[in-house]
Amino acid sequence: MHSESLNSINNLDVDVAIIGAGPSGAIAASLLHQQGKKVLVLEKQYFPRFSIGESLLPCCMQFIKQAGMLDAVEQAGFQFKDGAAFRYQDQYTTFNFTDKFTAGPGTTFQVQRGQFDKLLADTAAQQGVSIHYGHTVTQVDLNAEPVLHVTDDNGCAYQVNAKFILDASGFGRVLPRLLNLEKPSNLPSRSAIFTHIEDNIDDPTFDRNKILISVHPQHKDIWYWLIPFSNNRCSIGVVGEPHLLQHLEGTLEQQLFAIVNEESGLKRLLANAKIVQECATLKGYSANVSTLATNKFALLGNAGEFLDPVFSSGVTIAMQSAAMAVESLLKQLEGETVDWQQDYAEPLMKGVNTFRTYVQAWYDGRFQDVIFYQQGNPKIKQMICSILAGYAWDADNPFVAESERRLNTIVALCRETAA
């Protein structure tokens, strides 16, 4: 539904207003609509629009199925994904997501997010969800039931009266900004430079079914992603703390390929690559908030907290948060009392904090030692593989339930054996 049909509308009344039509917003809207709730999605941009976070994790697939979107995703022609590959100097190792500890899907897709996000939103709309594109939430009042002040792209203003708000605005972080919820991340500030390329990779050993994570040969806290798509294209990006990238000169394109060429494996793979998307950068992307949810709103995915792109956890956290928030919200809409801290925020953060453990350990080198350890116990590798596949909420997995202790134990074993 577009702005021209709203010129005569002053107020809209809905059960749930969702800010943002990305993966968490589309999934949440679909799940609520299935239960007969009146939902309105307010999206500032028009789809398709460019976004990174293109390598999905298998855990996502269960939420896509729940939302009735699995057929659409499977028939869209996206690149099949069955695992992750890691390279550091002459070391190369892979994780096959079907060989994991946790039950659930073991394969997924690598997607160009403009097309993928539009597909999810279009499917939700086909199911009956109302989506207003080009509409910006400018103010939110939470005095009684929530009221959202909205302006469309023609400058027409109106109000949405809702029983609850879900913020699925991603890096837009609408409610954290409007309600002064933002607080600094406890992760160091890092920057990413990225683009899409026509890769022209002719190496027959290159596995397009896996994301390739490469580590800089001299600086282990600089890493690269290479995400193959199904159309002879890839997403390529580099991540590091700003002081480690400050020696790069020239345009973003020149900076990106100068540092890509410092990693010999990528230099060889991408010798014939051509850029097809303007290079972009994202700085200081890690974010946090003081409050994830109350009885009037809940923050989903990146709107609440974003860790780091290294394990492609962003879309998984987004979809997991959508499903968990909807479960609590349906109870509240039916008159039950919900403790949003205990019922939503704490369970969600268990998985987020599991990812945080491994993100921090990646940058300080501990998790890299585990990843590249060649003599590991197959059972332990399956448990770690489950986390890499997105199953960071599986409390039956010791590397989830006791992530820091278990990680340190296996790190000590790896280092002792290596010595």
Number of C-alpha atoms within 10 A of each C-alpha: 13 14 16 11 8 16 13 9 11 11 16 14 15 15 16 27 26 27 32 30 32 28 28 34 31 30 30 33 32 29 22 21 20 16 9 10 17 18 24 24 28 26 23 21 15 13 19 14 13 11 13 17 18 22 29 24 29 24 28 25 22 14 20 20 14 14 23 18 22 15 10 16 20 13 8 12 13 18 21 18 26 23 26 23 18 20 22 19 13 8 11 15 14 16 21 21 26 19 17 24 20 24 11 16 17 21 20 24 26 26 27 25 20 16 16 23 23 19 21 26 27 19 20 25 17 11 16 15 23 19 24 22 20 18 25 22 22 13 16 18 13 13 8 8 13 18 22 22 16 20 19 22 15 11 12 16 19 18 18 21 19 21 20 24 29 27 31 34 26 25 15 15 24 23 25 20 13 14 13 12 16 19 13 12 16 10 17 15 15 19 19 23 21 24 20 24 22 19 23 15 18 12 10 7 6 12 15 22 22 25 27 24 21 24 21 22 16 11 10 16 17 20 23 25 24 23 26 32 27 16 11 12 20 28 25 24 24 25 25 22 16 15 9 14 19 9 9 14 12 9 9 17 16 13 18 24 19 15 19 22 14 13 20 14 15 20 16 14 15 22 13 13 16 13 16 13 13 11 19 14 14 11 14 14 19 20 21 20 19 12 18 23 21 16 17 18 23 26 31 32 29 25 29 27 26 23 23 20 18 18 23 21 27 26 24 24 26 27 27 25 28 27 21 17 23 20 16 18 27 16 12 17 15 8 9 11 12 17 14 20 15 10 15 22 20 13 14 22 17 17 22 21 16 20 26 19 16 23 19 16 19 20 17 13 15 19 20 19 18 23 23 17 20 13 10 14 10 11 12 17 18 20 21 25 24 30 27 24 32 27 30 27 21 18 14 11 20 15 21 25 17 12 18 15 12 14 21 15 10 19 21 14 15 20 13 9 10 11 6
